[in-house]
């Protein structure tokens, strides 16, 4: 399976998680190809709206370009949403990070399996079940 298909499947999995927990969620059309800032997913319930940039990887680390994170934060601010980075590594469950919690690198940011264990929120924590 190519990287784009793997990412799309991971996003669809996350959409199903939101809907099964009584949150509305959609994949944003044109994410990554629009000239305007656009997250991968939007999810909302009656009290919160989340803008999520999703990353899935078979590696131990995943890079995020600086502009991608800045665009997520800018979009979320204009949309009235909370910006979140969602990461899924191999057979691990989804983990979520606020943009301030991901590691800065010379050319952007990164999330890793190690960071998931140190600072990642579970899906249940993200939506407030725990």
C-alpha positions as CSV (number, residue, x, y, z in Angstrom):
1,X,0.0,0.0,0.0
2,X,1.4,3.4,-0.9
3,X,1.9,6.2,1.6
4,X,-1.1,8.2,0.4
5,X,-3.5,5.3,0.7
6,X,-2.1,4.4,4.1
7,X,-2.7,8.0,5.3
8,X,-6.3,8.1,3.8
9,X,-7.1,4.8,5.5
10,X,-5.8,6.1,8.8
11,X,-7.9,9.2,8.5
12,X,-11.0,7.1,7.7
13,X,-10.3,5.0,10.8
14,X,-10.2,8.2,12.9
15,X,-13.4,9.5,11.4
16,X,-15.1,6.2,12.4
17,X,-13.8,6.6,16.0
18,X,-15.3,10.1,16.3
19,X,-18.7,9.1,14.9
20,X,-18.8,6.0,17.2
21,X,-18.3,8.4,20.1
22,X,-21.1,10.8,19.1
23,X,-18.9,13.4,17.5
24,X,-19.4,14.6,13.9
25,X,-16.3,14.3,11.8
26,X,-15.2,14.9,8.2
27,X,-12.1,14.7,6.1
28,X,-11.3,18.0,4.5
29,X,-11.3,17.9,0.7
30,X,-8.1,19.3,-0.7
31,X,-6.1,19.0,2.5
32,X,-2.4,19.3,1.5
33,X,-3.2,20.6,-2.0
34,X,-5.1,23.8,-1.4
35,X,-3.5,27.2,-1.5
36,X,-5.4,27.9,1.8
37,X,-4.6,26.4,5.2
38,X,-6.6,23.2,5.6
39,X,-6.4,20.5,8.2
40,X,-6.9,16.8,7.4
41,X,-10.0,16.4,9.6
42,X,-12.6,18.5,11.4
43,X,-14.5,17.0,14.3
44,X,-17.0,18.6,16.6
45,X,-19.6,17.8,19.3
46,X,-21.9,20.3,20.9
47,X,-19.1,22.0,22.9
48,X,-15.8,21.6,21.1
49,X,-14.4,21.8,17.5
50,X,-11.1,20.1,16.6
51,X,-8.9,20.8,13.6
52,X,-6.6,17.8,13.2
53,X,-3.5,17.3,11.0
54,X,-3.0,13.5,10.8
55,X,0.2,11.6,10.4
56,X,0.6,7.8,10.1
57,X,3.9,6.0,9.6
58,X,5.6,2.7,9.8
59,X,8.8,4.4,10.9
60,X,9.7,5.5,14.5
61,X,9.6,9.2,13.6
62,X,7.5,11.4,11.3
63,X,8.5,14.9,10.1
64,X,6.0,17.8,9.8
65,X,7.1,20.8,7.8
66,X,7.0,24.1,9.7
67,X,4.5,25.6,7.3
68,X,2.1,22.7,7.8
69,X,2.0,23.2,11.6
70,X,1.7,27.0,11.2
71,X,-1.2,26.6,8.7
72,X,-3.0,24.2,11.1
73,X,-2.7,26.8,13.9
74,X,-3.8,29.7,11.6
75,X,-6.8,27.7,10.3
76,X,-7.9,26.7,13.8
77,X,-7.7,30.2,15.0
78,X,-9.9,31.5,12.2
79,X,-12.3,28.6,12.4
80,X,-12.7,28.7,16.2
81,X,-11.2,25.2,16.6
82,X,-8.6,23.6,18.7
83,X,-5.5,22.6,16.7
84,X,-4.3,19.1,17.2
85,X,-1.7,16.8,15.6
86,X,-2.9,13.1,15.4
87,X,-0.2,10.5,15.0
88,X,-0.5,6.7,14.4
89,X,2.6,4.5,14.3
90,X,2.4,0.9,13.0
91,X,0.0,-1.0,15.2
92,X,-0.1,1.6,17.9
93,X,-3.3,3.5,18.7
94,X,-3.8,7.1,17.8
95,X,-2.0,9.7,19.9
96,X,-2.7,13.4,19.9
97,X,-0.6,16.5,20.6
98,X,-1.1,20.2,20.8
99,X,1.3,22.0,18.4
100,X,3.3,23.2,21.4
101,X,4.0,19.7,22.5
102,X,5.6,18.4,19.4
103,X,9.4,18.4,18.9
104,X,10.9,21.3,17.0
105,X,13.6,20.4,14.4
106,X,15.8,22.5,12.1
107,X,13.2,22.4,9.3
108,X,10.0,22.0,11.1
109,X,8.6,19.6,13.7
110,X,8.5,15.8,14.4
111,X,6.5,13.3,16.2
112,X,7.9,10.0,17.3
113,X,7.0,6.8,19.0
114,X,9.0,8.0,22.0
115,X,7.0,11.3,22.1
116,X,3.7,9.3,21.9
117,X,4.7,7.5,25.1
118,X,5.9,10.7,26.9
119,X,3.3,13.3,25.9
120,X,0.6,11.8,23.6
121,X,-3.0,11.9,24.6
122,X,-5.2,8.9,23.8
123,X,-8.3,9.3,21.7
124,X,-10.4,8.9,24.8
125,X,-8.4,11.7,26.6
126,X,-8.7,13.9,23.6
127,X,-12.5,13.7,23.5
128,X,-12.8,13.9,27.3
129,X,-13.8,10.4,28.2
130,X,-11.0,10.2,30.7
